[in-house]
Amino acid sequence: MNENSNDRGPDFVDKALGSFDHVLDLVHDRVLRPLLLAGRAIAFGFIIFVMSIIVVSALLIGIVRLCNVYFFAGHEWITYAIVGAVSLIAGLVIWRRRRPVNLRK
């Protein structure tokens, strides 16, 4: 090797690749990272939503079967009336807490 080549400093290719790497880092930090975080939040939110529906359904089925077998054997209509009343009350509470679209913020 020649000693003169070390004294010239970084060549054009090193500068170009360094600036390209810097641009890619900026794009990743300002564009891709927020998109990845939003996508992750949507995916985890969907998973939590589906799992909560499954858990609530399983609990409701378990409660109905428990009541039918141990509490109201032979009178299943009482269990369905209780579950219907609880569902109606929960729906009314949720309905009372709603707000018109123009007041939501």
C-alpha positions as CSV (number, residue, x, y, z in Angstrom):
1,M,0.0,0.0,0.0
2,N,0.9,3.5,-0.5
3,E,1.2,6.0,2.4
4,N,-0.5,8.7,0.4
5,S,-3.8,6.8,0.2
6,N,-4.1,6.9,4.1
7,D,-3.6,10.7,4.2
8,R,-6.4,11.6,1.8
9,G,-9.2,10.9,4.3
10,P,-12.5,9.1,3.7
11,D,-13.3,8.6,0.1
12,F,-16.5,9.4,-1.7
13,V,-18.0,5.9,-1.2
14,D,-17.6,6.1,2.6
15,K,-19.2,9.5,2.7
16,A,-22.1,8.4,0.5
17,L,-22.8,5.3,2.5
18,G,-22.5,7.3,5.8
19,S,-25.1,9.8,4.6
20,F,-27.3,7.0,3.2
21,D,-27.2,5.3,6.6
22,H,-28.0,8.5,8.3
23,V,-31.0,9.1,6.0
24,L,-32.2,5.5,6.7
25,D,-31.9,6.1,10.4
26,L,-34.0,9.2,10.2
27,V,-36.7,7.5,8.1
28,H,-36.8,4.6,10.6
29,D,-37.1,6.9,13.6
30,R,-39.6,9.3,12.2
31,V,-41.8,7.1,9.9
32,L,-41.4,3.4,10.6
33,R,-41.2,3.4,14.3
34,P,-44.6,5.2,14.8
35,L,-46.1,2.9,12.2
36,L,-44.8,-0.2,14.0
37,L,-46.0,1.1,17.4
38,A,-49.4,1.8,16.0
39,G,-49.6,-1.6,14.3
40,R,-48.5,-3.3,17.5
41,A,-51.1,-1.4,19.6
42,I,-53.9,-2.4,17.1
43,A,-52.8,-6.1,17.1
44,F,-52.6,-6.3,20.9
45,G,-55.9,-4.4,21.3
46,F,-57.6,-6.9,18.9
47,I,-56.1,-9.9,20.7
48,I,-57.3,-8.5,24.1
49,F,-60.7,-7.8,22.7
50,V,-61.1,-11.3,21.3
51,M,-59.8,-12.9,24.5
52,S,-62.2,-10.9,26.6
53,I,-65.1,-12.0,24.5
54,I,-64.0,-15.6,24.9
55,V,-63.6,-15.3,28.7
56,V,-66.9,-13.6,29.2
57,S,-68.7,-16.2,27.1
58,A,-67.0,-19.1,28.9
59,L,-67.9,-17.5,32.3
60,L,-71.5,-17.0,31.3
61,I,-71.8,-20.5,30.0
62,G,-70.3,-21.8,33.3
63,I,-72.6,-19.8,35.4
64,V,-75.7,-20.9,33.5
65,R,-74.7,-24.6,33.8
66,L,-73.8,-24.2,37.5
67,C,-77.2,-22.6,38.2
68,N,-79.0,-25.2,36.1
69,V,-77.4,-28.2,37.9
70,Y,-77.1,-27.0,41.5
71,F,-79.6,-24.2,42.2
72,F,-82.5,-24.5,39.8
73,A,-82.5,-28.2,38.7
74,G,-85.6,-28.8,36.5
75,H,-86.4,-25.0,36.3
76,E,-84.0,-23.7,33.7
77,W,-86.2,-20.8,32.9
78,I,-85.3,-19.2,36.3
79,T,-81.6,-19.2,35.2
80,Y,-82.4,-17.7,31.9
81,A,-84.6,-15.0,33.5
82,I,-81.7,-14.1,35.9
83,V,-79.1,-14.0,33.1
84,G,-81.6,-11.9,31.0
85,A,-82.3,-9.5,33.9
86,V,-78.5,-9.0,34.6
87,S,-77.9,-8.4,30.9
88,L,-80.8,-6.0,30.7
89,I,-79.5,-4.0,33.7
90,A,-76.0,-3.9,32.3
91,G,-77.3,-2.7,29.0
92,L,-79.4,0.0,30.6
93,V,-76.4,1.2,32.7
94,I,-74.3,1.4,29.6
95,W,-77.1,3.2,27.7
96,R,-77.4,5.8,30.4
97,R,-73.7,6.5,30.3
98,R,-73.6,7.2,26.6
99,R,-73.2,10.8,25.3
100,P,-74.3,12.4,22.0
101,V,-71.7,12.5,19.3
102,N,-71.2,16.3,19.5
103,L,-70.4,16.2,23.2
104,R,-67.8,13.4,22.9
105,K,-64.1,14.6,23.2
